[in-house]
Amino acid sequence: MTENQRQILDADVRGISVLDEGHGPAVVLLPEAGLDYAYFGALASILVEEDFRVVRIATRRAGTATMHDLAHDVVEVLDHLGIPEAWIGGHGFGGAVARTVAIDHHDRVNGVLLLGVADGFPAGDAFDAEIRAVFGEEFSPQEDVRRLQSDALAATDAAAWRPVADATPVLVIQGGGDRVTPGAAGDLLRASAPGLVSVKAVDGAGHFFPLTHPGETSWFIEDYLDWD
């Protein structure tokens, strides 16, 4: 039984915000760096309608962390909600956390959903332009959260999160016009683990295709998760 309401885990210390919706196989969605998970709303609603349980988890709001710590936060949320295993999905930086969860907590992960393949921390003109185009000129990401996330990535050896976890299926969905996490990164990941990684593209979509193209994104997820 789930409640369609926002919860705060460890409110006095880390302040991990969680939204748990629906019933069925669990799918976790982790947002891009510095963003609240609200922009997953349409995608989550479609997946819930298709009988998935969707758990959206924001990055902790305080303290310091490595990628291993952020991965452990995700598992703590699963424990709190009584979910033994899930598909762990992430957009951009959220995908880097999802990959870390799969490596560090292999028994809790059915597979990984990568909405764009991050090669590092999202920053620069391309990221700023995508933010402005989708959220407006006045919008800015949460800088305190971005700083924590950037520090976590810098404090963690890339070899600890970039490889595909053993025997873990991975679905990569990417925007055909994404300049932040371009398609070449997904192709390289597939080449590194043939047979485990599948790649799909949302034609003409930019970096924020989970928001701008939720129907196409959800279809790829639904189709893939029905593969067995």
C-alpha positions as CSV (number, residue, x, y, z in Angstrom):
1,M,0.0,0.0,0.0
2,T,1.5,3.3,-1.0
3,E,0.7,6.9,-0.2
4,N,0.7,9.5,-2.9
5,Q,2.4,12.1,-0.8
6,R,5.9,13.6,-0.3
7,Q,7.9,12.2,2.6
8,I,11.1,13.4,4.1
9,L,13.6,10.8,5.3
10,D,16.0,11.8,8.1
11,A,14.6,15.3,8.0
12,D,16.9,16.7,10.7
13,V,20.1,15.6,9.0
14,R,20.1,14.7,5.3
15,G,16.5,15.7,4.4
16,I,16.0,13.2,1.7
17,S,12.7,13.9,-0.1
18,V,10.7,11.0,-1.4
19,L,7.5,10.5,-3.4
20,D,6.0,7.0,-3.5
21,E,3.2,6.3,-6.0
22,G,1.3,3.3,-7.3
23,H,1.5,-0.4,-7.0
24,G,3.4,-3.1,-8.9
25,P,7.0,-3.6,-9.9
26,A,9.1,-0.8,-8.4
27,V,10.8,1.8,-10.5
28,V,13.1,4.4,-8.9
29,L,13.6,7.8,-10.6
30,L,16.6,10.0,-9.5
31,P,16.6,13.5,-11.0
32,E,19.3,15.5,-12.8
33,A,21.9,17.5,-10.7
34,G,20.4,20.3,-8.6
35,L,16.8,19.6,-9.6
36,D,13.8,18.5,-7.6
37,Y,12.0,15.4,-8.9
38,A,8.8,17.3,-9.7
39,Y,9.7,17.4,-13.5
40,F,9.2,13.6,-13.6
41,G,5.5,14.1,-12.8
42,A,4.0,13.3,-16.2
43,L,6.4,10.3,-16.7
44,A,5.6,9.0,-13.3
45,S,1.9,9.3,-13.8
46,I,2.0,7.3,-17.0
47,L,4.1,4.5,-15.4
48,V,1.7,4.4,-12.4
49,E,-1.2,4.1,-14.9
50,E,0.7,1.1,-16.4
51,D,0.8,-0.6,-13.0
52,F,4.3,0.3,-11.8
53,R,5.2,1.6,-8.4
54,V,7.2,4.7,-9.0
55,V,9.5,6.0,-6.2
56,R,11.0,9.5,-6.9
57,I,14.0,10.3,-4.6
58,A,15.8,13.6,-4.4
59,T,19.4,14.0,-3.3
60,R,20.1,14.7,0.3
61,R,20.0,18.4,1.1
62,A,22.8,18.6,3.7
63,G,26.2,17.3,4.7
64,T,28.9,15.8,2.6
65,A,28.9,12.6,0.6
66,T,30.6,10.3,-1.9
67,M,28.7,8.5,-4.7
68,H,28.7,5.5,-2.4
69,D,26.8,7.5,0.3
70,L,24.3,8.7,-2.3
71,A,23.7,5.2,-3.4
72,H,23.3,4.1,0.2
73,D,20.6,6.8,0.6
74,V,18.6,5.2,-2.2
75,V,18.8,1.8,-0.5
76,E,17.8,3.3,2.8
77,V,14.7,4.7,1.1
78,L,13.9,1.3,-0.3
79,D,14.2,-0.2,3.2
80,H,12.0,2.5,4.6
81,L,9.3,1.7,2.1
82,G,9.7,-2.0,2.4
83,I,10.8,-2.6,-1.2
84,P,13.3,-5.5,-1.5
85,E,14.3,-4.8,-5.1
86,A,13.7,-2.3,-7.8
87,W,14.7,-1.0,-11.2
88,I,16.9,2.0,-10.5
89,G,16.6,4.8,-12.9
90,G,18.3,8.2,-13.1
91,H,18.4,11.2,-15.4
92,G,21.9,12.6,-16.1
93,F,23.7,12.7,-12.8
94,G,20.9,10.7,-11.3
95,G,22.0,7.9,-13.6
96,A,25.5,8.0,-12.2
97,V,24.0,7.4,-8.7
98,A,21.8,4.6,-10.2
99,R,24.9,2.9,-11.6
100,T,26.6,3.2,-8.2
101,V,23.6,1.5,-6.5
102,A,23.8,-1.4,-9.0
103,I,27.5,-1.9,-8.2
104,D,27.4,-1.4,-4.4
105,H,24.0,-3.1,-3.7
106,H,23.7,-5.6,-6.5
107,D,21.1,-7.7,-4.8
108,R,18.6,-4.8,-4.5
109,V,18.7,-3.9,-8.2
110,N,16.7,-5.7,-11.0
111,G,18.2,-3.4,-13.6
112,V,19.2,0.1,-14.4
113,L,17.4,2.7,-16.4
114,L,19.6,5.5,-17.7
115,L,17.9,8.6,-19.0
116,G,21.0,9.9,-20.8
117,V,24.5,8.6,-19.9
118,A,26.5,11.0,-17.8
119,D,30.2,11.1,-18.3
120,G,30.8,13.6,-15.6
121,F,29.1,16.4,-13.8
122,P,26.6,18.5,-15.9
123,A,27.8,22.0,-16.3
124,G,28.7,24.6,-19.0
125,D,26.9,26.4,-21.8
126,A,25.0,23.4,-23.1
127,F,23.5,22.5,-19.7
128,D,22.6,26.1,-19.0
129,A,20.9,26.5,-22.4
130,E,18.9,23.3,-21.9
131,I,17.8,24.6,-18.4
132,R,16.7,27.9,-19.8
133,A,14.9,26.4,-22.8
134,V,12.8,24.1,-20.7
135,F,12.4,25.9,-17.4
136,G,12.7,29.5,-18.4
137,E,15.2,32.3,-18.1
138,E,14.6,33.0,-14.4
139,F,15.0,29.4,-13.3
140,S,18.2,28.2,-11.6
141,P,19.1,24.8,-10.1
142,Q,19.6,24.3,-6.3
143,E,23.2,25.4,-6.0
144,D,23.7,23.8,-2.6
145,V,22.6,20.4,-3.9
146,R,24.7,20.8,-7.0
147,R,27.7,21.6,-4.9
148,L,27.1,18.5,-2.8
149,Q,26.7,16.3,-5.9
150,S,29.7,17.7,-7.7
151,D,31.8,17.1,-4.6
152,A,30.5,13.5,-4.3
153,L,31.5,12.8,-7.9
154,A,34.9,14.4,-7.4
155,A,35.5,12.3,-4.2
156,T,34.7,9.0,-5.9
157,D,36.9,7.1,-8.3
158,A,35.1,6.9,-11.6
159,A,35.9,3.2,-11.7
160,A,33.5,2.8,-8.8
161,W,30.4,4.0,-10.7
162,R,31.0,4.0,-14.4
163,P,31.2,0.2,-15.2
164,V,28.1,-1.8,-15.8
165,A,27.4,-4.0,-12.8
166,D,27.9,-7.7,-13.4
167,A,24.8,-9.4,-15.0
168,T,22.8,-6.3,-14.7
169,P,20.5,-5.3,-17.6
170,V,20.7,-1.6,-18.6
171,L,18.3,0.4,-20.7
172,V,19.6,3.6,-22.0
173,I,17.1,6.2,-23.3
174,Q,18.5,9.4,-24.8
175,G,17.4,12.4,-26.6
176,G,18.3,12.6,-30.2
177,G,19.3,16.2,-29.8
178,D,20.7,16.1,-26.3
179,R,23.9,18.2,-26.0
180,V,24.5,17.4,-22.3
181,T,24.5,13.7,-22.4
182,P,25.0,13.0,-26.2
183,G,24.1,9.7,-27.8
184,A,27.8,8.7,-28.2
185,A,28.0,8.0,-24.5
186,G,25.2,5.5,-24.7
187,D,26.8,3.8,-27.6
188,L,30.1,3.5,-25.7
189,L,28.4,2.0,-22.7
190,R,26.7,-0.5,-24.9
191,A,30.0,-1.4,-26.5
192,S,31.5,-1.9,-23.0
193,A,28.9,-4.5,-22.0
194,P,27.4,-6.1,-25.1
195,G,24.3,-8.1,-24.4
196,L,23.5,-6.2,-21.2
197,V,23.0,-2.6,-22.5
198,S,20.2,-1.6,-24.8
199,V,19.9,1.9,-26.3
200,K,16.8,3.7,-27.5
201,A,16.5,7.3,-28.8
202,V,13.7,9.8,-28.5
203,D,14.0,11.5,-31.9
204,G,14.4,15.3,-31.8
205,A,14.4,15.5,-28.0
206,G,16.9,17.5,-25.9
207,H,18.3,16.7,-22.5
208,F,15.1,17.1,-20.7
209,F,13.1,14.5,-22.7
210,P,11.7,12.9,-19.6
211,L,9.7,16.1,-19.1
212,T,9.2,17.1,-22.8
213,H,8.5,13.6,-24.2
214,P,7.1,11.6,-21.3
215,G,5.0,9.4,-23.6
216,E,7.9,8.1,-25.7
217,T,10.1,7.7,-22.6
218,S,7.5,5.7,-20.7
219,W,6.8,3.5,-23.8
220,F,10.5,2.5,-24.0
221,I,10.5,1.7,-20.3
222,E,7.2,-0.3,-20.4
223,D,8.3,-2.2,-23.4
224,Y,11.7,-3.0,-22.0
225,L,10.5,-4.0,-18.5
226,D,8.1,-6.5,-20.2
227,W,11.1,-8.2,-21.9
228,D,10.9,-11.3,-19.7
